[in-house]
Amino acid sequence: MIRRCRKQDLNQVLDIERISFKYPYDRSIFLYFLMREPEGFFVDEEKGRIIGYAISSVIGIKGTIMSIAVMPELRRRGIGSNLIRESLNFLSKKVREVELQVRKDDQGAINFYKKSGFREAGLIFNYYPDNGDALIMSKILVND
């Protein structure tokens, strides 16, 4: 079940973040987005356990997918696709374009975003703490 994140979900969200990323965001980042734009912070809950999350936000005139992750053992089951769909639905009411950054060498994530309609739009050199490059991906939203 996808729903909005609540403060009491943050420990489980942080666990998923730490498992999923080499350079995870800390609690303060998640609290910031939960307070700043709670309607754009989604979790997928199954049997009382958070199994994935997505954070989307409006920054200026564009939407941004800030972070999305699913428990490793539950990936490739449509959970991430459902979370990104929910995020894009939220953003489509506010903006026309959505961007995100992904490691240039993370082909699995790049393919996932391409399946969701994103296209490669640029590169940010030395984006990550280990000087890894980020690929900027973009999607134009169709507002009906």
C-alpha positions as CSV (number, residue, x, y, z in Angstrom):
1,M,0.0,0.0,0.0
2,I,1.5,3.3,-1.0
3,R,0.8,6.2,1.3
4,R,2.4,9.4,2.5
5,C,5.3,9.0,4.8
6,R,4.9,9.8,8.5
7,K,7.6,10.8,11.0
8,Q,7.4,7.4,12.7
9,D,8.3,5.7,9.4
10,L,11.7,7.4,9.2
11,N,13.8,4.7,11.0
12,Q,12.6,2.1,8.4
13,V,13.1,4.6,5.5
14,L,16.7,5.3,6.8
15,D,17.4,1.5,7.0
16,I,16.4,1.2,3.3
17,E,18.5,4.2,2.4
18,R,21.6,2.9,4.1
19,I,21.2,-0.6,2.5
20,S,20.6,1.0,-1.0
21,F,23.2,3.7,-1.4
22,K,27.0,4.0,-0.9
23,Y,26.5,7.6,0.3
24,P,23.2,7.6,2.0
25,Y,21.3,10.8,3.1
26,D,21.1,11.3,6.8
27,R,18.0,11.7,8.9
28,S,18.0,15.5,8.7
29,I,17.5,15.3,4.9
30,F,14.5,13.1,5.3
31,L,13.1,15.2,8.0
32,Y,13.6,18.3,5.9
33,F,11.5,16.9,3.0
34,L,8.9,15.4,5.3
35,M,8.4,18.9,6.8
36,R,8.8,20.9,3.6
37,E,6.7,18.9,1.2
38,P,5.0,15.9,3.0
39,E,2.6,15.3,0.1
40,G,5.6,14.4,-2.1
41,F,7.1,11.8,0.3
42,F,5.7,8.3,-0.2
43,V,6.3,5.0,1.4
44,D,5.1,1.5,0.3
45,E,4.0,-0.4,3.3
46,E,3.4,-4.2,3.4
47,K,2.2,-6.0,6.5
48,G,3.2,-3.0,8.7
49,R,6.8,-2.9,7.2
50,I,8.1,-0.1,5.0
51,I,9.5,-1.8,1.9
52,G,10.2,1.2,-0.3
53,Y,10.0,5.0,-0.4
54,A,10.2,7.9,-2.9
55,I,10.8,11.6,-2.3
56,S,9.7,14.1,-4.9
57,S,9.8,17.8,-4.6
58,V,9.2,21.0,-6.5
59,I,12.3,23.1,-6.8
60,G,11.8,26.3,-8.8
61,I,9.9,25.5,-11.9
62,K,10.9,21.8,-12.1
63,G,10.0,18.7,-10.1
64,T,12.8,16.6,-8.8
65,I,12.8,12.9,-7.7
66,M,15.2,13.3,-4.8
67,S,15.5,9.7,-3.8
68,I,13.8,6.4,-4.4
69,A,14.7,3.0,-3.0
70,V,13.2,-0.4,-2.4
71,M,14.4,-3.2,-0.1
72,P,17.0,-5.1,-2.1
73,E,15.2,-8.5,-1.8
74,L,12.0,-7.0,-3.1
75,R,13.3,-5.2,-6.2
76,R,12.1,-6.0,-9.7
77,R,8.5,-6.6,-8.5
78,G,7.0,-3.3,-9.5
79,I,7.3,-1.6,-6.2
80,G,9.7,1.1,-7.5
81,S,7.5,1.6,-10.6
82,N,4.5,2.2,-8.4
83,L,6.4,4.6,-6.2
84,I,7.7,6.6,-9.2
85,R,4.2,6.6,-10.7
86,E,2.8,8.1,-7.5
87,S,5.6,10.7,-7.4
88,L,5.0,11.7,-11.1
89,N,1.3,11.9,-10.4
90,F,2.0,14.3,-7.5
91,L,4.4,16.4,-9.5
92,S,2.2,16.5,-12.6
93,K,-0.2,18.8,-10.7
94,K,2.5,21.3,-10.0
95,V,5.2,21.2,-12.8
96,R,5.7,20.3,-16.4
97,E,9.2,18.8,-16.2
98,V,10.9,16.4,-13.7
99,E,14.6,15.8,-13.3
100,L,16.7,13.4,-11.3
101,Q,20.4,12.5,-10.9
102,V,21.7,9.0,-11.0
103,R,25.2,7.6,-11.0
104,K,26.5,7.5,-14.5
105,D,27.6,3.9,-14.0
106,D,24.4,2.6,-12.5
107,Q,23.0,1.0,-15.6
108,G,20.2,-0.8,-13.6
109,A,18.8,2.5,-12.3
110,I,19.3,4.2,-15.6
111,N,17.2,1.5,-17.3
112,F,14.6,1.7,-14.6
113,Y,14.2,5.5,-15.2
114,K,14.1,5.0,-19.0
115,K,11.3,2.6,-18.6
116,S,9.5,5.3,-16.6
117,G,9.9,7.7,-19.5
118,F,13.0,9.6,-18.5
119,R,15.7,10.5,-21.0
120,E,19.4,11.4,-20.6
121,A,19.7,15.2,-20.4
122,G,23.2,16.0,-19.1
123,L,26.1,15.2,-16.9
124,I,27.4,16.5,-13.6
125,F,31.1,15.8,-13.1
126,N,32.3,14.8,-9.7
127,Y,28.8,14.9,-8.2
128,Y,29.3,12.1,-5.6
129,P,31.8,12.1,-2.7
130,D,34.0,9.6,-4.5
131,N,34.1,12.0,-7.5
132,G,31.7,9.8,-9.5
133,D,29.7,11.5,-12.2
134,A,25.9,11.9,-12.2
135,L,23.7,11.6,-15.2
136,I,20.9,14.1,-15.3
137,M,17.6,12.5,-16.5
138,S,14.5,14.4,-17.4
139,K,10.9,13.7,-18.2
140,I,8.3,16.1,-19.7
141,L,4.9,15.5,-18.0
142,V,1.7,15.5,-20.0
143,N,-1.0,17.2,-17.9
144,D,-4.4,16.1,-18.9
